[in-house]
Structures are given as C-alpha cells and as structure tokens.
C-alpha cells in the first residue's frame, strides 16, 4: 500500500510541477526558481513558491481543480535588505530554508520576522501566516530566534487550518 502511495505522489509531483510552470508563465511571473510540495497530511493539495527578483509568488493547486492552472497568487516581498543576510546566524537560517525566505518588520514589536517559505501558508489568503516564522533578536553580535506561535496562531487553530485545507483541496470536486 505504501508503494502505491509513493508512486501516486511521484506522479502527482510531476503533474503539479507542470501545472505550476504553466501557471507562472500565464500569469507573466518571471521566476528564477520554484519549489512545490504537498501540503500537510495529504497528496491532493499542493503548494508552490516561486522566487522572482523582488518577491516570492506563492500559490496552491489541488489535483481536483477543474482548470490545469493555479487560480491565484500571493506576493510576498523578499525584504532581504532589512538586515545583513550574510551574517553567519542568518546564513544558517537561509541554508535551512534553502534560501526560500522573506523578512518583515513585526507590527507589534518593530523586530524583524524571518519567514521560511518552503512550507505552506497556514491561511491561504494571508502572506504573514508562514508555518515556520521566527522573530530575530539581536543580542551582541548574534542573531537569536524567538518563537512567534502565539502571534501566528491567534486567529486560527489547528482544526480551522485542516478544515480550510480540506475545503481548498476539494473546492471543485
């Protein structure tokens, strides 16, 4: 059974990669590279992040969608100039994220937020809902990370997240 699931996933990966490439082209998104992977706990709903010169474009696609293109894109500014991205601590985070990351200034603390964009947004309509986000705190010559889950999950619990993913995966079914 696990072999069937594995082959099904590989087939879906090849298919959705072509869907995402077509979608980026049709939307006139000139990307340098992109990454696509299934969302959490399923193989029907897929997430892609494409890097352009100035931002990232993220999108979702379900293998049950009626059209063979992604319907919407969310633009997330890179903001890589907010700090020295060549600092050793930041380089470690960049390595972890495979350089799919964005920086933002926190609205509540005026600190910098590091968003790992390899994984799906928790809220498909909110560019600030990255699953792995960290507050960067400068302490001496080091950048330390602080958990921001209380901010990230204040408007959505795990049940809502799973329900939203399920609704999106089977929207056109």
C-alpha positions as CSV (number, residue, x, y, z in Angstrom):
1,X,0.0,0.0,0.0
2,X,2.8,2.4,0.8
3,X,4.4,1.8,-2.5
4,X,1.1,2.7,-4.3
5,X,1.0,6.0,-2.3
6,X,4.6,6.7,-3.1
7,X,4.1,6.2,-6.9
8,X,0.9,8.3,-6.7
9,X,2.8,11.1,-5.0
10,X,5.6,11.0,-7.6
11,X,3.1,11.1,-10.4
12,X,1.3,14.0,-8.8
13,X,4.6,15.8,-8.3
14,X,5.4,15.6,-12.0
15,X,1.9,16.7,-12.9
16,X,1.7,19.7,-10.5
17,X,5.2,20.9,-11.4
18,X,4.0,21.3,-15.0
19,X,0.8,23.0,-13.8
20,X,2.8,25.4,-11.7
21,X,5.2,26.2,-14.5
22,X,2.3,26.8,-16.9
23,X,0.5,29.0,-14.2
24,X,3.6,31.1,-13.7
25,X,4.0,31.6,-17.4
26,X,0.4,32.5,-18.0
27,X,0.5,35.0,-15.1
28,X,3.7,36.6,-16.5
29,X,5.7,35.7,-13.4
30,X,9.3,35.5,-14.4
31,X,10.7,33.3,-11.7
32,X,14.3,32.3,-11.1
33,X,13.4,29.0,-9.4
34,X,10.4,27.4,-7.7
35,X,9.6,24.7,-5.2
36,X,6.5,22.6,-5.0
37,X,5.3,20.2,-2.4
38,X,2.1,18.7,-1.0
39,X,0.5,20.5,1.9
40,X,0.5,18.8,5.3
41,X,-1.1,15.4,5.7
42,X,-2.3,14.9,2.1
43,X,-1.4,14.5,-1.5
44,X,-4.3,16.3,-3.1
45,X,-3.4,20.0,-2.3
46,X,-0.1,21.3,-3.4
47,X,1.8,24.5,-2.6
48,X,4.4,26.3,-4.7
49,X,6.7,29.2,-4.0
50,X,8.5,30.9,-6.9
51,X,11.3,33.4,-6.5
52,X,11.5,36.5,-8.6
53,X,13.9,39.3,-8.5
54,X,12.0,41.3,-5.8
55,X,9.5,38.9,-4.3
56,X,8.1,35.4,-3.9
57,X,4.9,34.3,-5.5
58,X,3.0,31.6,-3.6
59,X,0.1,29.6,-4.8
60,X,-1.9,26.4,-4.2
61,X,-3.3,23.8,-6.6
62,X,-5.5,20.8,-6.0
63,X,-5.3,17.8,-8.2
64,X,-9.1,18.1,-8.2
65,X,-9.2,21.6,-9.6
66,X,-11.2,21.8,-12.8
67,X,-8.6,24.0,-14.5
68,X,-4.9,23.0,-15.1
69,X,-3.6,26.2,-13.7
70,X,-3.3,27.8,-10.3
71,X,-6.1,30.4,-9.8
72,X,-4.4,32.9,-7.5
73,X,-1.0,34.1,-6.4
74,X,0.1,35.8,-3.2
75,X,3.0,38.1,-3.5
76,X,5.4,38.2,-0.6
77,X,8.2,40.8,-0.6
78,X,11.7,39.5,0.0
79,X,12.8,42.5,2.1
80,X,16.3,41.0,2.2
81,X,17.8,44.4,2.8
82,X,16.3,44.7,6.3
83,X,19.5,43.2,7.7
84,X,22.8,41.7,6.7
85,X,21.8,38.4,5.2
86,X,25.5,37.3,5.1
87,X,25.8,37.3,8.9
88,X,26.7,33.7,10.0
89,X,23.5,33.3,12.0
90,X,21.3,34.4,9.1
91,X,23.2,32.3,6.7
92,X,22.4,29.2,8.8
93,X,18.7,30.1,8.6
94,X,19.0,30.7,4.9
95,X,20.6,27.3,4.5
96,X,17.8,25.7,6.5
97,X,15.2,27.4,4.3
98,X,17.1,26.6,1.1
99,X,17.1,30.4,0.5
100,X,13.3,30.5,0.2
101,X,12.7,33.1,2.9
102,X,11.3,36.6,3.4
103,X,11.9,39.2,6.1
104,X,9.3,41.5,7.5
105,X,9.1,44.0,10.4
106,X,6.7,42.9,13.2
107,X,3.8,45.2,13.6
108,X,3.8,44.7,17.4
109,X,7.4,44.8,18.4
110,X,9.3,46.5,15.5
111,X,11.6,43.5,15.3
112,X,12.4,41.5,12.2
113,X,10.4,38.4,11.4
114,X,12.1,35.6,9.4
115,X,9.6,33.6,7.3
116,X,10.6,30.2,5.9
117,X,8.5,29.9,2.7
118,X,9.3,26.3,1.8
119,X,6.1,25.2,3.7
120,X,2.5,26.2,3.0
121,X,0.9,29.3,4.4
122,X,-1.4,28.4,7.3
123,X,-4.0,30.8,5.9
124,X,-4.0,30.6,2.1
125,X,-5.0,34.3,1.9
126,X,-2.6,35.7,4.4
127,X,1.0,36.2,3.4
128,X,2.0,36.6,7.0
129,X,0.9,33.1,8.0
130,X,4.0,31.2,7.2
131,X,4.2,27.9,9.2
132,X,7.8,28.5,10.2
133,X,8.4,32.1,11.2
134,X,10.8,33.4,13.8
135,X,11.4,36.7,15.5
136,X,15.0,37.7,15.1
137,X,16.5,39.3,18.2
138,X,20.0,40.9,18.0
139,X,22.0,40.1,21.2
140,X,25.5,41.4,21.0
141,X,27.0,40.1,17.7
142,X,24.5,37.3,17.4
143,X,21.0,36.9,15.9
144,X,18.8,34.7,18.1
145,X,15.4,33.3,17.1
146,X,12.3,33.6,19.2
147,X,9.1,31.6,18.7
148,X,6.1,33.7,17.5
149,X,3.5,31.0,17.5
150,X,1.2,33.0,19.9
151,X,1.0,35.7,17.2
152,X,0.8,33.3,14.3
153,X,-2.0,31.1,15.7
154,X,-4.1,33.7,17.4
155,X,-6.7,33.8,14.6
156,X,-6.7,30.2,13.6
157,X,-6.5,26.9,15.4
158,X,-5.3,23.5,14.1
159,X,-8.9,22.4,13.3
160,X,-9.6,25.5,11.2
161,X,-6.3,25.0,9.4
162,X,-7.1,21.4,8.5
163,X,-10.7,22.3,7.5
164,X,-9.5,25.2,5.3
165,X,-7.0,22.8,3.6
166,X,-9.7,20.2,3.0
167,X,-12.1,22.8,1.6
168,X,-9.5,24.1,-0.8
169,X,-8.4,20.6,-1.9
170,X,-11.9,19.6,-2.8
171,X,-13.3,23.0,-3.9
172,X,-14.0,21.9,-7.5
173,X,-14.8,18.3,-6.7
